Amino acid sequence: MPLQPHDLSVELIRFRHALHQEPEIGLELPRTQEKVLRELDALPLEISTGRETTSVTAVLRGRGGAPGAERPAVLLRADMDALPVQEQTGVDFTSRVDGAMHACGHDLHTSMLTGAARLLADRVDQLPGDVVLMFQPGEEGCDGASVMLREGVLEAAGRTVDAAYAMHVFSGMAPHGQLLTKPGVMMSASDGLEVVVHGAGGHGSAPHHAKDPVTTAAEMVTALQVMVTRQLDMFDPAVLTVGVLQAGTKRNVIPDSARFEATVRTFSEENRAQLQRSIPRLLQGIASAHGLEVEVAYRTEYPRTVTDLSETERAEQVIRGLLGEERMTRLATPVSGSEDFSHVLDRVPGTFIGLGAVTPGADPKAAAFNHSPQAIFDDGVLADGAALYAELATTRLASLAAESTTPRTADAVATA
């Protein structure tokens, strides 16, 4: 029988609200770590914490399966960090930390994974393998996944896990409770661009006596948008968004420098490599044309999130069996967000599942999306998310155990 959330819902909501009211940013999340450890304390888990960051790794040792058989292992991941956003939702459990908010729903992920730990602990005697629970800080631009990989999270059970799964809630885009899957490229790669234009300051009334970095930076911002539409195949798109643009202190003063930062999202390795070459060349050319200097830092960050076809199909079967066919949607195109869980999927097969957490009855196309100060994620998805995490681990361990004990045919032995 599929695992059920029983009466966990109230506890998961309580825990999620506690996390939401005290968000922490980056790789150091001491209060969040403390809360997670407290939730896991009574369960039969082998728990370790990170050396470089406040991560939590918990291993549940299954006690079922054939004696002496090789023990499979699967990994379930939840990210725990918040964003530097001032909350404007008005919910009664709003953030108490000025300038910090769980605007991407990681408080739900963490709550769902603690719920899954409880559900799996209830079935520990039947599990024919081990489950690694990965509670990760620093997903929002700090690459906490790579830190945990360096510290051996994939080998926490004593051998490399056979499969890995993660989920992500959305406050818009998808209807309430809808599960989103996609085999292959599911999310874009993410890179960062930092540019400083160096000119020569002067009086705003006499720009010919200065070298104006503001107009040059403005031309660069526009030229980057044109380049993306003119140098890349429209059927292999890229997204380049300038999110920071800074210059000057007074309207009649030409400053010495101007700077901007941009995020670059691509869905193919070819486009990623091309932009890494083309962007600095373009910006150097514009600066040179105006007699200015420019510093360009192009930093590769997260790779594309690429899901395994077989693991995605297995996850879809689990969703259908647990929640019903109508609750699942296979995306036709990738999502332009990025994820450091991509590093995990580069190492082991697995998949990534989206979960619509928009308020029931709200229009997902009009709802404030992730990272918005108005983004609201509904508690009603917590129990289903916990059950799905647990069922993904349970069914995959069962299939892996069956594979390891299935006798090979004479033909298979002859050709081995």
SVG drawing of the C-alpha trace seen along z (x, -y; Angstrom):
<svg xmlns="http://www.w3.org/2000/svg" viewBox="-11 -73 51 94">
<polyline fill="none" stroke="black" stroke-width="0.4" points="0.0,0.0 1.3,-3.5 2.5,-5.5 0.0,-7.9 0.6,-11.2 -1.7,-10.0 -2.3,-12.9 1.0,-14.6 -0.5,-17.6 -1.0,-19.7 2.6,-19.0 4.0,-19.9 2.1,-23.2 3.3,-24.0 6.9,-23.3 6.6,-25.2 5.3,-28.3 8.2,-28.2 10.7,-28.1 8.9,-30.8 8.9,-33.2 12.7,-32.9 14.3,-32.7 18.0,-32.5 20.1,-33.3 23.1,-31.6 25.2,-28.8 25.0,-29.5 21.6,-28.7 22.1,-27.8 18.6,-28.3 17.1,-26.4 19.6,-23.6 18.6,-23.5 14.9,-23.2 15.5,-20.4 17.6,-18.4 14.9,-18.8 12.3,-17.5 14.5,-14.5 15.6,-13.7 13.2,-10.9 13.6,-9.0 16.0,-6.1 18.4,-8.1 22.2,-8.4 22.6,-12.2 25.6,-14.2 26.1,-17.9 28.3,-19.8 31.8,-21.0 31.8,-23.9 28.1,-24.8 25.1,-24.1 23.8,-21.2 22.1,-18.1 22.5,-14.6 20.4,-11.8 20.5,-8.2 17.6,-5.8 18.8,-2.2 16.1,0.1 15.7,3.4 13.8,5.4 15.0,7.2 16.8,10.5 19.6,11.3 23.1,10.7 21.7,8.9 23.4,5.7 21.7,2.8 20.5,0.2 20.2,-3.5 18.3,-6.5 18.6,-10.2 15.9,-12.7 16.8,-16.4 15.3,-19.6 16.9,-23.1 16.5,-25.2 17.7,-28.8 15.7,-31.9 16.1,-35.1 17.1,-38.7 13.5,-39.9 11.2,-42.0 8.0,-40.0 4.8,-41.7 2.3,-38.8 0.4,-39.8 0.1,-36.1 -0.2,-35.7 3.1,-33.8 5.0,-36.4 8.8,-36.7 10.0,-38.2 13.5,-38.9 13.8,-42.2 15.0,-41.8 14.7,-38.0 11.8,-35.9 11.2,-32.3 10.1,-33.7 11.0,-30.5 9.2,-28.0 12.2,-26.2 10.4,-26.2 7.9,-23.9 10.6,-21.6 12.2,-21.2 8.9,-20.5 7.9,-17.9 11.2,-16.1 10.9,-15.9 7.4,-14.5 8.8,-12.0 11.4,-11.0 8.6,-10.2 6.6,-8.2 9.7,-6.2 10.6,-5.5 7.2,-4.0 8.1,-1.5 11.8,-0.9 11.3,2.8 10.0,3.2 12.6,1.0 15.1,3.2 17.7,0.4 18.7,-2.9 17.4,-6.5 19.7,-9.5 17.9,-12.7 19.8,-15.8 18.9,-19.0 20.9,-21.6 21.7,-25.3 22.7,-27.8 20.7,-26.9 20.0,-30.5 23.3,-31.4 25.7,-29.9 25.9,-26.4 25.3,-24.5 24.8,-21.3 28.4,-21.3 29.6,-21.8 27.5,-18.8 28.8,-16.7 32.4,-17.5 31.6,-16.4 30.2,-13.1 26.5,-13.3 26.1,-10.8 28.1,-8.3 26.6,-8.9 25.0,-5.4 28.4,-3.7 28.1,-3.5 27.0,-5.9 23.2,-6.3 21.5,-4.6 19.0,-7.5 18.2,-11.0 14.9,-13.0 14.0,-16.5 10.9,-18.6 10.2,-22.4 7.0,-24.3 5.7,-27.1 3.5,-30.0 2.3,-30.5 2.5,-29.0 0.9,-25.6 -2.6,-24.9 -2.8,-24.0 -1.5,-20.5 -0.4,-19.8 2.9,-17.8 5.2,-18.8 7.7,-16.5 10.0,-16.6 12.6,-14.1 15.8,-15.6 16.6,-19.3 14.1,-20.5 15.7,-23.8 18.3,-26.1 21.9,-26.7 22.7,-29.8 25.7,-32.1 26.5,-35.5 27.8,-38.7 29.4,-41.5 30.6,-44.6 32.3,-47.8 32.7,-50.6 35.6,-53.0 35.4,-56.5 36.4,-60.0 34.1,-62.1 33.1,-65.6 30.4,-68.2 27.0,-67.2 26.8,-70.4 30.1,-69.6 30.2,-65.9 32.7,-66.6 35.3,-67.3 34.6,-63.8 34.3,-60.2 30.7,-59.3 30.5,-55.7 26.7,-55.9 25.7,-56.2 28.2,-53.5 26.8,-51.2 23.3,-51.9 24.4,-51.1 25.9,-47.8 22.6,-46.8 20.7,-47.4 23.3,-45.7 23.2,-42.6 19.5,-42.1 20.0,-42.6 22.9,-40.1 20.8,-37.4 18.1,-37.8 20.5,-38.0 23.3,-35.5 21.3,-32.6 18.9,-30.2 15.3,-31.2 14.5,-27.6 17.4,-27.3 16.7,-30.3 18.6,-32.2 17.5,-34.7 19.7,-37.6 18.4,-39.9 20.2,-42.9 19.1,-43.1 21.6,-45.6 22.5,-49.0 24.4,-51.5 26.1,-54.8 26.5,-58.3 25.5,-60.3 24.0,-63.5 22.2,-64.4 24.7,-67.0 27.8,-65.0 29.2,-62.5 30.7,-59.7 34.0,-58.0 32.4,-54.5 29.2,-52.7 28.4,-49.0 25.8,-46.5 25.1,-42.8 23.1,-40.3 21.9,-36.7 22.3,-34.6 20.2,-31.4 20.8,-28.9 19.3,-25.5 22.2,-24.1 25.9,-23.7 26.5,-25.3 24.7,-28.5 26.3,-28.7 29.8,-28.4 28.9,-30.9 27.7,-33.6 30.7,-33.1 32.8,-34.0 30.6,-36.6 29.5,-38.7 33.0,-39.9 33.9,-40.6 30.8,-42.7 31.3,-44.7 35.0,-45.3 34.1,-46.5 31.6,-49.0 33.9,-50.4 36.7,-50.7 34.5,-52.6 33.8,-55.2 37.4,-55.4 36.6,-53.8 37.8,-50.8 35.7,-47.9 36.1,-45.0 34.0,-42.0 33.6,-39.0 31.6,-36.1 31.1,-33.4 29.6,-30.0 27.3,-28.9 24.7,-26.1 24.6,-23.7 21.4,-22.7 19.1,-20.5 18.9,-17.3 16.6,-14.5 17.0,-10.9 14.3,-9.5 13.8,-6.2 13.8,-7.9 11.3,-10.5 9.0,-7.8 9.2,-5.9 8.3,-9.1 5.3,-9.6 4.1,-6.1 4.4,-6.9 2.5,-10.2 -0.3,-8.4 -0.6,-5.7 -0.4,-7.9 -2.3,-11.0 -4.0,-10.2 -3.4,-10.7 -5.1,-14.2 -2.6,-15.5 0.4,-15.1 1.5,-17.3 4.6,-16.6 6.0,-19.9 6.5,-20.5 9.3,-23.0 11.9,-23.5 11.6,-26.1 14.0,-29.1 14.9,-28.9 18.0,-27.1 18.9,-24.7 22.1,-23.4 20.4,-20.0 21.7,-19.8 25.1,-18.9 23.5,-15.9 21.8,-14.8 25.2,-15.1 26.5,-12.4 23.6,-10.0 20.4,-9.3 17.3,-11.0 14.6,-13.5 13.2,-16.8 9.5,-17.4 7.6,-20.7 4.6,-21.1 2.0,-23.8 1.4,-25.5 -0.7,-28.4 -3.7,-29.2 -6.6,-27.0 -8.9,-28.7 -6.4,-31.4 -5.4,-31.9 -1.8,-30.5 -1.0,-32.8 -1.9,-35.9 -0.4,-34.8 2.8,-36.3 5.6,-34.0 8.6,-32.7 11.1,-35.3 8.3,-38.0 7.7,-39.7 4.0,-38.8 4.6,-35.1 2.2,-32.9 2.7,-29.2 -0.2,-27.2 0.2,-24.8 -2.3,-22.4 0.4,-20.7 2.6,-19.7 1.1,-16.3 1.0,-15.3 4.6,-16.4 5.8,-14.4 3.9,-11.3 5.3,-11.6 8.9,-11.9 8.4,-8.8 6.7,-6.8 9.5,-7.7 12.1,-6.3 10.0,-3.2 9.1,-2.2 12.6,-2.8 14.3,-0.8 11.9,2.1 12.6,2.1 16.4,1.9 16.2,4.7 14.2,6.8 16.8,6.1 19.7,7.2 18.1,10.6 16.6,11.5 18.6,14.5 20.2,13.9 19.0,16.1 21.4,18.6 21.5,16.2 22.5,13.3 25.2,15.3 26.6,16.5 26.9,13.0 28.2,11.4"/>
</svg>
